[in-house]
Amino acid sequence: MTDRWLILAHEATNSGAPRMLLEVLRGVQAVRGPDWGCDILLDRGGPLLGAFDDIGRVHRLSHPWAEGRGVVARGMRVLIDRPWLKPRRLRQRVRAWQAQGGRLIFSNTATNGRLLAALPPDAGCVVTYVHELAYGLHRFNRPQDLATTLARTNLFLAVSAAVAADLEALGVPTKCVKIVPNFLPALPALPEAAAAHAEICRRLQLAPATRLVIGCGHLDPLKGTDLFVEMAGFIAAQTAGPVACVWVGGDVDRQFARRVRKAAGKHMHFTGEAADAGMYFAAGEVVAVTSRVESFSRVALEAGALGRPVLAFAESRGPRDLLAPEALVPGVSAAAMAAAVMELLAQPDEARRQGEQLRRRVAKDFLAEHWINRLLMAVAEVNHG
């Protein structure tokens, strides 16, 4: 009989948690082959919907009309979240999945408490992959939903040591937490940096000699887009020759995004969502992760895999698992980040050394081949224990 997992995937957006879930599912599928399958329950759609559909049977808990930001969409979300609708849909899907022999539920966030509360008591073992630090656990959960997640989960997979520590601080026993960091399916080929630089300068209508500093993520206070913009001002004022700071990513908080764009100078560029973020990483001399709080940093992972030097704030916590101490900037300060970036811009050989070192680190410790079997062993232990 095929081992079928039920995946609670809250969304299919092009953000860190859904992209990491894709890597996990693809890795499990490659290892288990035809003996494994999954049903994927999506609360919201997004650009990764087709990729999920290639792996398993996708079921939508919300109507696409409920996914916008307008009045109608918000009203539909309120209606769908009523106890008699979305939980009923969830229970119907769970029963169908159980009838096919399903035993394991894989929840791709610690913010699925409402869905976990609606599960039948005999739904099966629950594994929760946690991408949130304590701040996110409390910010994006009602207290009762977080309590449900903590009580209903049999095994927590934490994306970093910092996430594991925060779970244990909430009372989760150490034996119930395993660290499974973000990883890549394989080490990508080194990019043609000169060609990538020329292409990005063309897109942004920049002089060919412009030096690029890259940031990436949703325009959001947690991602520190405002700090990146402030950093860009420091760099532009103190760097000789043309330099541009480029933020790759779309809006989440529209009011915040408007304020950030208004504060940006001519040296600052916003691309919006980009399907080829790797092209921007390859084009940049430095990638700056300005997150105030970061559970791991997939941006750092993907940029590092391409041999780019990456800087992040030490106090954001998660990047410590990946980056060398020399790449961790003390405090959470735009001026401090600007100083660290300018130091690398002034020392291209050192920047190259840091990028090459980070690429070797990714190859050694952050590829699927190192983690999929460990993940399957941990899941099997709790599922059959």
PyMOL commands that set and color helices and strands:
alter all, ss='L'
color gray80, all
select helices_A, chain A and resi 16-35+49-53+64-67+71-80+86-99+113-117+134-139+143-152+161-169+174-176+193-203+225-238+254-263+277-283+298-305+314-316+318-321+325-327+334-346+348-365+368-384
alter helices_A, ss='H'
color red, helices_A
select strands_A, chain A and resi 3-9+36-42+57-60+104-107+125-130+155-158+177-179+211-216+243-248+268-272+286-289+310-313+328-329
alter strands_A, ss='S'
color yellow, strands_A
deselect
rebuild
show_as cartoon
